[in-house]
Amino acid sequence: MKNLSILTTLFLASASLVFSSSIPPKCGTCNPLSGQNHCDITTSCINTGTRFHCACRAGYKASKDNHDVTKQFRLNMPNYQFLVFTPESTECNTLCDNPYGAGPDLCAEVPIYDKCAV
């Protein structure tokens, strides 16, 4: 009985690790329709292929806290990895560490996510 209890505990612990690591971070989206777009004036609501996100101006990010996906994120989109995206109503006035970098070097301190939950 003790062995069964230990095995059950190990199974549940490993299952929760598998499920927790496979859930993509939640990234904010925006509505591109006039009057329904709530992106900050320092950003623009752009199409990222499957969704719309508020994009910062090139060379800018929302926060010094680079790993806070609730403030900012980058997406793994060919030719657009340099853009930093934010949830609606998020100001984007912080210069990136390398604001004049080329392509993938621009704002490289903000992590790129392969997928984002909405």
C-alpha positions as CSV (number, residue, x, y, z in Angstrom):
1,M,0.0,0.0,0.0
2,K,2.9,2.3,0.8
3,N,4.5,1.7,-2.6
4,L,1.2,2.5,-4.3
5,S,0.9,5.8,-2.4
6,I,4.5,6.7,-3.4
7,L,3.9,5.8,-7.0
8,T,0.7,7.8,-7.1
9,T,2.4,10.8,-5.6
10,L,5.3,10.6,-8.1
11,F,2.9,10.2,-11.0
12,L,0.8,13.3,-10.0
13,A,3.9,15.4,-9.4
14,S,5.4,14.5,-12.8
15,A,2.0,15.0,-14.6
16,S,1.6,18.4,-13.2
17,L,5.1,19.4,-14.4
18,V,4.4,18.2,-17.9
19,F,1.1,20.1,-18.1
20,S,2.4,23.2,-16.5
21,S,5.3,23.6,-18.9
22,S,3.2,23.0,-22.0
23,I,0.8,25.9,-21.4
24,P,1.9,28.9,-23.4
25,P,2.1,32.3,-21.8
26,K,-1.0,34.5,-22.1
27,C,-0.3,37.4,-24.4
28,G,-2.7,40.4,-24.9
29,T,-4.4,41.0,-28.1
30,C,-6.1,44.0,-29.7
31,N,-9.2,44.8,-31.9
32,P,-8.1,46.5,-35.1
33,L,-11.5,48.1,-35.7
34,S,-11.8,51.9,-35.3
35,G,-13.3,52.8,-32.0
36,Q,-12.7,49.4,-30.6
37,N,-8.9,49.6,-30.6
38,H,-7.5,50.2,-27.2
39,C,-3.8,50.1,-28.0
40,D,-1.8,52.9,-26.3
41,I,-0.9,55.9,-28.6
42,T,2.7,54.7,-28.5
43,T,1.7,51.4,-30.2
44,S,-0.2,50.2,-33.2
45,C,-2.6,47.2,-33.5
46,I,-1.1,45.0,-36.2
47,N,-1.9,41.6,-37.7
48,T,0.6,38.9,-36.6
49,G,-0.8,36.2,-38.9
50,T,-3.5,34.7,-36.7
51,R,-4.2,37.5,-34.1
52,F,-3.8,41.2,-33.7
53,H,-1.4,42.6,-31.1
54,C,-0.3,46.1,-30.0
55,A,3.2,46.7,-31.4
56,C,5.7,49.1,-30.0
57,R,7.7,51.5,-32.2
58,A,11.0,49.9,-33.3
59,G,13.6,50.2,-30.6
60,Y,11.1,50.6,-27.7
61,K,9.6,48.3,-25.1
62,A,7.0,48.7,-22.3
63,S,9.1,47.9,-19.3
64,K,12.6,47.2,-17.9
65,D,11.2,43.9,-16.6
66,N,11.9,41.9,-19.8
67,H,10.4,38.6,-18.7
68,D,7.0,40.0,-17.6
69,V,4.7,38.7,-20.5
70,T,1.8,40.7,-19.0
71,K,3.7,43.8,-20.0
72,Q,5.6,42.9,-23.2
73,F,6.6,40.0,-25.4
74,R,8.1,39.2,-28.8
75,L,6.7,36.6,-31.2
76,N,8.6,34.1,-33.3
77,M,7.3,35.6,-36.6
78,P,9.8,35.7,-39.5
79,N,11.0,39.2,-40.3
80,Y,9.1,40.6,-37.2
81,Q,11.1,39.2,-34.3
82,F,12.5,42.7,-33.6
83,L,9.0,44.0,-32.6
84,V,7.9,44.1,-29.0
85,F,4.2,43.6,-28.4
86,T,2.1,44.7,-25.4
87,P,-1.4,44.2,-24.1
88,E,-3.9,47.0,-24.8
89,S,-3.6,50.2,-22.9
90,T,0.1,49.6,-22.2
91,E,2.5,52.5,-22.8
92,C,5.6,51.7,-24.8
93,N,8.2,54.4,-24.0
94,T,11.2,52.5,-22.6
95,L,14.2,52.4,-24.9
96,C,15.5,48.9,-25.6
97,D,19.0,48.0,-24.5
98,N,20.1,48.1,-28.2
99,P,17.6,50.5,-29.8
100,Y,19.6,50.9,-33.0
101,G,20.4,47.2,-33.5
102,A,19.6,45.5,-36.8
103,G,16.8,42.9,-37.1
104,P,17.1,40.2,-34.5
105,D,19.5,42.2,-32.3
106,L,16.9,44.9,-31.7
107,C,15.2,44.5,-28.3
108,A,16.8,41.0,-28.0
109,E,16.5,41.3,-24.2
110,V,12.7,40.7,-24.4
111,P,12.1,36.9,-24.8
112,I,10.5,35.5,-28.0
113,Y,7.6,33.2,-27.5
114,D,6.6,30.5,-30.0
115,K,3.0,30.5,-28.9
116,C,0.8,32.7,-26.8
117,A,-2.6,31.8,-25.3
118,V,-5.2,34.5,-25.5
